[in-house]
């Protein structure tokens, strides 16, 4: 950390889903149609001339919530009736995981309860007066008064991309054009110092899940007419394009995709959190006083989506650990391919961003959110990025323990630092498999004699060292088998989809297709295209190595002198032993201190490369979810569609 400035590639921005208490995702700046929610802090107070916005409450302020039914008649909902519905929802979301194939049925049931609650709360949600555009000038003034840089850009609507930052002068590549001091940030620490402090100190769910804390913090500050963060909060979208806002028909379009499980878990976990905290606030009068009418299902969905699409990690004031934060203004930047150009300056105690490239006056200023897949963008950010150079789909592979050669294969894999069962990724580029996946497939397809050679033969270290390098096959037969396996596996996965790629393309040509349906179909088609490319690549490689075998070509052998060649070859993928597995864990316990965002494991803290690769999604059943279940028993976790 030379000069007290953390490397620009070290700041990890997480776009995590607050809803899933057992998973999260990568760094997500502020672009997307939705904006990240502010978290309330007790330390930041705006200047005395800061304009305060009025809040209008739609509906009657009484213990009996009144709304208009479909027929126009008034429907009175007693607190007891609402509490019974909430209890039913909590019970439904906290039961045992459904059996395979029953997830959709469970989702429909949970959604039915949530919609029933929302209808009974209709007309009671809180809205700011005026449109979102009315508050951007106030946001810029507030930012400038609190020490942020605002002299070379403005907030502009870029049509289909939504709101973003527009350069007001020429900006050079690597020029420091944006900084935001800590006092403007909404963090978990500021939440602890706010009216939520007493509740946070008592509730284990909030202590374990910073993203949930931020969502509740955002609700409290939104409800306060004197909050110093109002200029930021008022600039956030009123709605988002995350799957939490999808109609049931839109979600149904994702059935058969890899993304659907994340979407269903996200909805279930959000509903569960809402029900849990609704009941908790009935007995925690201090917190209830500061959230009052904000404790509605629709408002909680908004807070969760705000955090999920904009949550980031920054170092604490002493630099000793990381904390979750919302970064006003900077989170308005939209995403493009490139490199991470944001870091945290500990000496000046501020978030800093340098230009990704040269920008001319009036051009939109972009930043890179990290190496995230389109599944992550759609599920946690609410947008699909067509030119995503890092798009990928998961593929779970493992050596069967009942196989006769299991012990030998597991040992070779262990020496290469690869588990015998793992979730890998198929990538969208010309090389669909990573070094780790290539190494796994080679071992997976080895014969007994080949395994013995890698375990007991000469130069075993060198052989293990080159398992993931395409230049040094185990044998021509081994290459043929592994590429045949990949070709067939990708083809089988394609058959699990309900539609073909051609049908999806036809659907996308319909002019009346809703935005959310379009996002779902785009994601579905993107998954198929990656699998199609992997299958085609497998077939091409198979034919190539069959020709090598038929021609009697000599097998390349690794020599010590090849080390320099390999190290200088950008395409060579060698250090399997030292490399980090490019895998996405499907499940498993995650420690609370690892910051779970909507079920995502945020491994992108300071010092780690920001981006999707360092973040692993977890399925339901993590340790944090267990903590939530325990608490429930004893006490009666960059932005949605581009700004």
C-alpha positions in Angstrom: 0.0 0.0 0.0 2.6 2.6 -1.1 1.8 6.1 0.0 -1.3 4.9 1.8 -3.1 4.3 -1.5 -4.6 0.9 -2.0 -4.0 -0.5 -5.5 -6.8 0.5 -7.8 -7.4 -3.1 -8.5 -7.8 -3.9 -4.9 -11.2 -2.4 -4.2 -13.8 -5.1 -4.4 -17.3 -3.9 -5.3 -20.0 -6.4 -4.6 -23.2 -6.6 -6.3 -24.7 -9.0 -3.9 -28.2 -10.0 -3.4 -29.4 -9.1 0.1 -32.0 -11.6 -0.2 -30.1 -14.8 -0.2 -28.5 -15.2 3.2 -26.1 -17.7 1.9 -24.5 -16.4 -1.2 -23.2 -13.0 -2.8 -21.4 -11.5 -5.9 -18.9 -9.1 -7.2 -18.2 -5.5 -7.4 -21.0 -3.4 -8.6 -20.6 0.2 -9.2 -23.4 2.5 -9.8 -24.7 2.1 -13.2 -27.7 0.3 -13.9 -31.1 1.4 -14.1 -31.4 1.1 -10.4 -29.1 2.7 -7.9 -27.6 1.4 -4.8 -29.4 2.3 -1.6 -27.7 4.5 0.9 -27.0 3.1 4.2 -27.7 5.5 7.1 -24.8 6.7 9.0 -24.7 8.7 12.2 -21.4 10.4 11.4 -22.3 12.2 8.2 -24.4 15.3 8.5 -25.0 17.7 5.6 -24.4 21.4 5.8 -27.0 23.6 7.4 -28.2 24.9 4.0 -28.8 21.4 2.7 -32.3 21.1 1.3 -34.5 18.6 3.0 -37.1 16.8 0.9 -40.6 16.2 1.9 -42.0 12.7 2.2 -45.6 11.9 1.3 -47.4 9.0 3.0 -50.0 7.4 0.7 -52.8 6.0 2.8 -54.3 6.5 6.2 -52.0 6.6 9.2 -53.8 4.4 11.7 -53.5 1.0 13.2 -56.0 -0.2 10.8 -54.6 -0.1 7.3 -57.3 0.9 4.7 -57.1 0.2 1.0 -59.4 0.0 -1.9 -60.2 -3.5 -3.1 -60.7 -4.5 -6.7 -64.4 -3.6 -6.5 -63.8 -0.3 -5.0 -64.9 -1.2 -1.5 -62.8 -0.6 1.5 -61.0 -3.4 3.1 -59.9 -3.2 6.7 -56.9 -5.2 7.7 -56.3 -5.7 11.4 -52.8 -5.9 12.8 -53.6 -9.5 13.9 -54.7 -10.5 10.5 -51.5 -9.1 9.0 -49.3 -10.7 11.6 -51.0 -14.1 10.9 -50.1 -13.7 7.2 -46.6 -12.8 8.0 -46.2 -15.8 10.3 -47.5 -18.1 7.6 -45.0 -16.6 5.1 -42.1 -17.0 7.6 -43.1 -20.6 8.3 -43.3 -21.4 4.5 -39.9 -19.8 3.8 -38.2 -21.5 6.8 -39.3 -25.1 6.2 -37.2 -27.9 4.8 -35.9 -27.3 1.2 -38.3 -28.8 -1.4 -37.4 -32.0 -3.1 -35.8 -31.9 -6.5 -38.3 -30.7 -9.1 -40.6 -29.0 -6.5 -38.8 -25.7 -6.3 -41.1 -24.0 -8.7 -44.2 -25.1 -6.8 -42.7 -23.7 -3.6 -41.9 -20.4 -5.4 -45.5 -20.1 -6.6 -46.8 -20.7 -3.1 -44.4 -18.1 -1.5 -45.1 -15.6 -4.2 -48.9 -16.0 -3.6 -48.5 -15.2 0.1 -46.2 -12.2 -0.7 -48.7 -10.8 -3.2 -51.5 -11.3 -0.8 -49.6 -9.3 1.8 -48.7 -6.6 -0.7 -52.3 -6.2 -1.7 -53.4 -5.7 1.8 -50.6 -3.1 2.3 -51.4 -1.3 -1.0 -51.5 2.5 -0.7 -49.4 2.6 2.4 -46.0 2.7 0.9 -43.8 5.8 1.1 -42.9 7.8 -2.0 -40.9 11.0 -2.6 -42.7 13.8 -4.3 -41.6 14.6 -7.8 -39.5 12.6 -10.3 -36.1 11.3 -9.9 -34.7 13.9 -12.3 -35.7 16.6 -9.8 -33.1 15.4 -7.2 -29.9 15.0 -9.3 -29.0 18.7 -8.9 -29.5 18.4 -5.2 -27.3 15.2 -5.2 -24.5 17.1 -7.0 -24.7 20.1 -4.6 -24.7 17.8 -1.6 -21.7 15.9 -2.9 -19.7 19.1 -3.6 -20.5 20.5 -0.2 -19.1 17.3 1.4 -15.9 17.2 -0.5 -16.6 15.0 -3.5 -15.3 15.9 -7.0 -18.1 17.1 -9.3 -16.4 19.5 -11.7 -15.9 17.3 -14.8 -19.2 15.4 -15.1 -22.9 15.6 -14.7 -25.8 13.0 -14.4 -27.5 12.4 -17.7 -30.2 10.0 -19.0 -28.7 7.8 -21.7 -31.9 6.2 -22.9 -31.7 2.4 -22.9 -28.7 2.5 -20.6 -30.5 4.6 -18.1 -28.8 7.3 -16.1 -25.0 7.6 -16.0 -22.2 10.2 -15.8 -21.5 12.4 -18.7 -18.2 14.2 -19.1 -18.4 18.0 -19.2 -14.8 18.3 -20.4 -12.2 16.1 -22.0 -10.9 13.5 -19.5 -7.6 11.6 -20.1 -7.1 7.9 -19.5 -6.0 7.2 -16.0 -6.9 10.7 -14.9 -8.3 10.9 -11.4 -11.8 12.4 -12.1 -13.9 11.2 -9.2 -13.4 10.9 -5.5 -15.9 10.4 -2.7 -14.9 11.0 1.0 -15.9 8.5 3.7 -18.3 10.8 5.4 -20.6 10.6 2.4 -20.7 6.8 2.4 -23.4 4.7 4.0 -21.7 1.8 5.8 -22.5 -1.0 8.2 -20.5 1.0 10.8 -22.7 4.1 10.3 -25.7 1.8 10.7 -24.4 0.6 14.0 -24.1 4.2 15.1 -27.6 5.1 14.1 -31.1 4.3 15.5 -30.5 0.7 14.4 -27.7 0.4 16.8 -29.7 -1.2 19.7 -31.4 -3.7 17.3 -28.1 -4.5 15.6 -26.4 -5.2 18.9 -29.1 -7.8 19.8 -29.9 -9.5 16.5 -27.5 -12.1 15.2 -28.9 -12.0 11.7 -27.9 -8.3 11.3 -24.6 -9.0 12.9 -23.9 -11.8 10.4 -25.3 -10.1 7.3 -24.1 -6.6 6.6 -26.2 -6.4 3.5 -29.4 -6.9 5.6 -28.1 -4.2 8.0 -27.6 -1.8 5.0 -31.2 -2.5 3.7 -32.7 -1.7 7.1 -30.4 1.3 7.5 -31.6 2.6 4.2 -35.3 2.2 5.2 -34.6 4.1 8.5 -32.9 7.0 6.7 -35.5 7.1 4.0 -38.2 7.5 6.7 -36.3 10.4 8.4 -37.0 13.9 7.1 -33.8 15.0 8.7 -31.5 12.4 7.3 -28.3 13.8 5.9 -28.4 11.1 3.2 -31.7 12.2 1.7 -30.1 13.9 -1.3 -28.6 10.5 -2.2 -31.6 8.4 -1.2 -34.0 10.6 -3.2 -31.8 10.1 -6.3 -32.3 6.3 -6.2 -34.7 4.6 -8.5 -38.2 4.0 -7.2 -38.2 0.5 -8.8 -35.6 -1.9 -10.1 -35.3 -4.6 -12.8 -34.0 -7.3 -10.6 -35.9 -10.6 -10.7 -37.7 -9.5 -7.4 -39.7 -7.2 -9.7 -40.5 -9.8 -12.3 -44.0 -11.1 -13.0 -44.4 -14.8 -12.5 -44.6 -15.3 -16.2 -41.2 -13.6 -16.6 -39.6 -15.9 -14.0 -41.1 -18.9 -15.7 -39.1 -18.0 -18.9 -36.0 -18.9 -16.9 -37.1 -22.5 -16.1 -34.4 -24.9 -17.3 -31.7 -22.3 -17.1 -28.8 -22.2 -14.7 -30.0 -18.9 -13.4 -33.4 -20.0 -12.3 -32.3 -21.5 -9.0 -30.6 -18.3 -8.0 -33.8 -16.4 -8.9 -36.0 -18.7 -6.8 -33.6 -18.7 -3.9 -33.4 -14.9 -4.0 -37.1 -14.5 -3.9 -37.5 -17.0 -1.0 -34.7 -15.5 1.1 -36.0 -12.0 0.6 -39.5 -13.0 1.7 -38.1 -14.8 4.6 -36.0 -11.9 5.7 -39.0 -9.5 5.4 -41.3 -11.8 7.5 -38.6 -12.3 10.1 -37.9 -8.5 10.6 -41.5 -7.6 10.4 -42.2 -9.8 13.4 -39.1 -8.6 15.1 -40.0 -5.0 14.8 -43.4 -5.6 16.5 -41.5 -6.2 19.8 -38.6 -3.8 19.2 -40.4 -0.6 19.6 -37.4 1.7 19.2 -36.6 0.5 15.7 -40.2 0.3 14.8 -40.6 4.0 15.6 -38.0 4.8 13.0 -39.2 2.5 10.2 -43.0 2.8 10.8 -44.8 2.6 7.4 -41.5 1.6 5.7 -42.0 -2.0 7.0 -44.1 -3.0 4.0 -43.2 -5.8 1.6 -42.9 -3.5 -1.4 -40.6 -1.1 0.4 -38.4 -3.9 1.8 -38.1 -5.2 -1.8 -36.9 -1.8 -2.8 -34.3 -1.6 -0.1 -33.0 -5.0 -0.8 -32.7 -4.3 -4.5 -31.0 -1.0 -3.8 -28.4 -2.7 -1.6 -28.1 -5.7 -3.9 -27.4 -3.6 -7.0 -25.0 -1.1 -5.3 -23.3 -2.6 -2.4 -19.5 -2.4 -2.2 -16.6 -3.2 0.1 -14.2 -0.5 1.5 -11.6 -0.7 4.2 -12.5 0.4 7.7 -11.0 3.7 9.0 -8.0 1.9 10.5 -7.5 -0.1 7.3 -7.5 -3.3 9.3 -10.6 -5.0 7.8 -13.3 -4.3 5.2 -16.9 -3.1 5.7 -19.8 -2.8 3.4 -20.8 0.5 1.9 -22.9 2.5 -0.5 -20.9 5.0 -2.5 -23.0 8.0 -3.7 -22.3 9.5 -7.1 -19.7 7.0 -8.1 -22.3 4.3 -8.2 -23.9 6.2 -11.1 -21.2 5.0 -13.6 -22.4 2.4 -16.1 -20.5 -0.8 -16.9 -18.3 -1.7 -19.9 -15.5 -4.2 -20.5 -12.1 -3.2 -19.3 -10.1 -3.1 -16.1 -10.8 -2.1 -12.5 -9.9 1.6 -12.1 -11.3 2.2 -8.6 -9.4 2.1 -5.3 -9.5 3.4 -1.8 -7.0 6.0 -0.7 -6.4 5.4 3.0 -4.3 8.5 3.5 -7.0 10.8 2.2 -9.8 8.5 3.4 -11.8 8.5 0.2 -12.8 6.3 -2.7 -11.0 7.3 -5.9 -11.7 6.4 -9.5 -9.5 7.1 -12.6 -10.7 7.2 -16.1 -10.8 3.8 -17.9 -9.9 5.5 -21.3 -9.9 8.9 -22.9 -13.3 10.6 -22.8 -14.4 13.5 -24.9 -16.7 16.2 -23.6 -20.4 14.9 -23.7 -19.3 11.2 -23.8 -20.6 8.8 -21.2 -18.0 7.8 -18.5 -17.9 4.0 -17.9 -16.2 1.8 -15.4 -15.6 -1.9 -15.2 -17.7 -3.8 -12.7 -15.5 -6.9 -12.7 -15.4 -10.3 -14.4 -19.1 -11.1 -13.8 -21.3 -13.4 -15.9 -24.6 -12.2 -17.4 -26.3 -14.5 -14.9 -24.8 -12.4 -12.1 -25.7 -9.2 -13.9 -29.3 -10.1 -14.5 -30.0 -11.7 -11.1 -28.1 -9.2 -8.9 -27.9 -6.0 -11.1 -31.0 -6.1 -13.3 -29.3 -5.7 -16.7 -28.0 -7.9 -19.4 -24.6 -6.9 -21.0 -24.5 -8.2 -24.7 -20.8 -7.7 -25.1 -19.8 -9.4 -21.9 -16.3 -10.7 -22.4 -16.5 -12.7 -19.2 -19.8 -14.5 -19.6 -19.8 -18.1 -18.6 -22.0 -21.0 -17.5 -21.4 -23.5 -14.7 -20.7 -27.1 -15.3 -20.5 -29.5 -12.3 -18.1 -32.5 -12.8 -16.8 -35.1 -10.4 -15.1 -38.5 -10.4 -17.5 -41.1 -9.1 -16.4 -42.7 -5.8 -17.7 -46.0 -7.1 -15.3 -46.0 -10.0 -12.4 -48.5 -9.8 -9.8 -45.9 -10.5 -11.2 -43.3 -8.1 -8.4 -43.3 -5.6 -5.7 -42.9 -8.2 -7.6 -40.1 -10.1 -8.3 -38.3 -6.8 -4.7 -38.4 -5.9 -3.4 -37.0 -9.2 -6.0 -34.2 -8.9 -5.1 -33.5 -5.3 -1.4 -33.1 -6.4 -2.6 -30.6 -8.9 -4.7 -28.8 -6.3 -8.0 -29.7 -7.9 -10.9 -31.4 -6.0 -12.3 -34.7 -7.3 -15.7 -33.0 -7.5 -16.1 -29.4 -8.5 -18.1 -26.7 -10.3 -16.2 -25.3 -13.2 -17.1 -22.8 -15.9 -17.5 -22.9 -19.6 -16.5 -19.5 -21.0 -17.9 -17.5 -23.9 -14.5 -16.9 -25.6 -12.6 -19.0 -28.1 -11.1 -21.1 -25.3 -14.2 -22.3 -23.5 -12.4 -24.2 -20.8 -9.9 -23.0 -18.2 -6.6 -24.6 -17.2 -8.1 -26.2 -14.2 -11.0 -27.7 -16.2 -8.5 -29.0 -18.9 -6.4 -30.6 -16.1 -9.5 -32.2 -14.5 -10.8 -33.6 -17.8 -7.3 -35.0 -18.6 -7.2 -36.9 -15.3 -10.9 -37.8 -15.6 -10.2 -39.6 -18.9 -6.8 -41.2 -17.9 -6.3 -45.0 -18.2 -4.8 -46.9 -15.3 -1.4 -46.9 -17.0 -1.5 -43.2 -17.5 -2.4 -42.6 -13.9 0.5 -44.8 -12.7 2.8 -42.8 -14.9 1.7 -39.5 -13.3 1.9 -41.0 -9.8 5.0 -43.2 -10.0 6.8 -42.5 -13.3 9.7 -40.3 -14.0 9.4 -36.5 -13.8 6.0 -36.7 -12.1 6.3 -33.1 -10.8 6.8 -31.8 -14.4 3.8 -33.9 -15.6 1.5 -32.6 -12.9 2.8 -29.1 -13.6 1.7 -29.2 -17.3 -1.7 -30.9 -16.8 -3.5 -27.7 -17.5 -1.3 -26.7 -20.4 -2.7 -27.3 -23.9 0.7 -27.7 -25.4 1.5 -31.0 -23.6 -1.2 -33.7 -24.0 -1.2 -36.8 -21.8 -1.7 -38.8 -25.0 -3.6 -38.4 -28.3 -6.2 -40.9 -27.0 -6.6 -39.0 -23.8 -7.2 -35.8 -25.7 -9.8 -37.5 -28.0 -11.7 -38.8 -25.0 -11.8 -35.6 -23.1 -12.9 -33.4 -26.0 -15.5 -36.1 -26.9 -16.7 -35.9 -23.3 -17.0 -32.1 -23.4 -18.8 -32.2 -26.7 -21.4 -34.7 -25.5 -21.8 -33.1 -22.0 -22.5 -29.6 -23.5 -25.0 -31.2 -26.0 -26.8 -32.9 -23.2 -27.1 -29.7 -21.2 -28.6 -28.0 -24.3 -31.4 -30.5 -24.3 -32.5 -29.4 -20.8 -33.8 -26.1 -22.2 -37.4 -25.8 -23.1 -36.7 -23.8 -26.3 -34.1 -23.7 -29.0 -31.8 -20.8 -29.8 -33.7 -20.1 -32.9 -37.0 -19.9 -31.0 -35.4 -17.5 -28.5 -34.1 -15.2 -31.3 -37.6 -15.1 -32.8 -39.1 -14.2 -29.4 -36.6 -11.3 -29.0 -37.8 -9.8 -32.3 -41.3 -9.2 -30.9 -41.7 -5.5 -30.4 -44.2 -5.8 -27.6 -41.9 -8.0 -25.4 -41.7 -6.6 -21.8 -38.3 -5.5 -20.5 -38.2 -8.3 -17.9 -39.2 -11.0 -20.4 -36.5 -9.7 -22.8 -33.9 -9.9 -20.0 -34.9 -13.5 -19.2 -34.8 -14.6 -22.8 -31.5 -12.8 -23.5 -30.0 -14.6 -20.6 -31.5 -18.0 -21.6 -30.1 -17.5 -25.2 -26.7 -16.5 -23.9 -26.4 -19.7 -21.9 -27.2 -21.8 -24.9 -24.7 -20.0 -27.1 -21.9 -20.7 -24.6 -22.9 -24.4 -24.5 -23.2 -24.5 -28.3 -19.7 -23.0 -28.7 -18.3 -25.5 -26.1 -19.9 -28.4 -28.0 -18.6 -27.2 -31.3 -15.1 -26.6 -29.8 -15.1 -30.1 -28.4 -16.0 -31.6 -31.8 -13.3 -29.6 -33.6 -10.7 -30.6 -31.0 -11.7 -34.2 -31.2 -11.2 -34.2 -35.0 -7.9 -32.4 -34.7 -6.5 -35.0 -32.3 -7.9 -37.9 -34.2 -5.9 -36.6 -37.2 -2.8 -36.4 -35.0 -3.3 -40.0 -33.9 -3.9 -41.3 -37.4 -0.8 -39.5 -38.7 1.3 -41.0 -36.0 2.4 -37.5 -34.8 5.0 -37.4 -32.1 3.7 -36.4 -28.7 5.2 -33.2 -27.3 7.2 -33.7 -24.2 7.9 -31.2 -21.5 11.5 -30.3 -20.9 13.0 -28.1 -18.1 14.1 -25.7 -20.9 10.5 -25.1 -21.8 9.9 -23.2 -18.6 10.8 -19.8 -20.0 8.7 -20.6 -23.1 5.7 -21.3 -21.0 6.1 -18.3 -18.7 6.3 -16.0 -21.7 3.3 -17.5 -23.5 0.2 -15.6 -22.5 -1.9 -18.5 -23.7 -0.1 -21.1 -21.6 -2.0 -22.1 -18.5 0.6 -23.7 -16.2 0.7 -23.3 -12.5 -2.1 -25.5 -11.6 -0.6 -26.0 -8.2 -0.4 -22.3 -7.6 -3.4 -21.1 -9.5 -6.8 -20.3 -8.0 -9.5 -22.6 -9.1 -11.9 -20.8 -11.5 -14.9 -22.5 -9.9 -18.1 -21.4 -8.5 -19.1 -23.2 -5.4 -22.6 -24.5 -5.5 -23.1 -24.9 -1.8 -21.4 -25.1 1.5 -21.1 -23.2 4.8 -19.8 -19.7 4.6 -18.5 -17.8 7.6 -20.4 -14.7 8.6 -17.2 -12.6 8.4 -17.0 -13.3 4.7 -19.8 -10.9 4.0 -22.7 -12.7 2.3 -24.7 -10.7 -0.1 -27.9 -12.2 -1.2 -26.4 -15.5 -0.8 -23.1 -14.6 -2.4 -19.7 -15.1 -0.8 -17.9 -11.9 -1.1 -14.3 -12.9 -1.5 -13.5 -9.7 -3.3 -12.3 -7.8 -0.3 -9.4 -5.3 -0.3 -6.4 -6.9 -1.9 -8.4 -9.1 -4.2 -9.2 -8.4 -7.8 -12.6 -6.8 -8.0 -14.9 -8.8 -10.1 -17.2 -11.8 -10.4 -14.5 -14.4 -10.4 -13.6 -13.9 -6.8 -17.2 -14.2 -5.7 -19.0 -17.5 -5.4 -22.7 -18.0 -5.3 -23.9 -20.4 -2.7 -27.1 -22.4 -2.7 -29.5 -22.3 0.2 -28.4 -24.0 3.4 -25.4 -21.9 4.5 -24.3 -21.3 8.0 -25.9 -17.9 7.9 -29.2 -19.4 7.1 -28.8 -21.7 10.0 -28.1 -18.7 12.2 -31.3 -17.1 11.0 -33.3 -20.2 11.7 -31.8 -20.3 15.2 -32.7 -16.7 15.8 -36.2 -17.2 14.6 -36.7 -20.0 17.0 -35.4 -18.0 20.0 -36.9 -14.7 19.1 -40.6 -15.7 18.3 -28.1 -10.6 4.4 -22.3 -1.5 -9.4 -26.6 -1.5 -9.9 -29.6 -2.9 -11.5 -30.2 -2.4 -15.1 -27.7 0.2 -16.1 -28.4 3.6 -14.6 
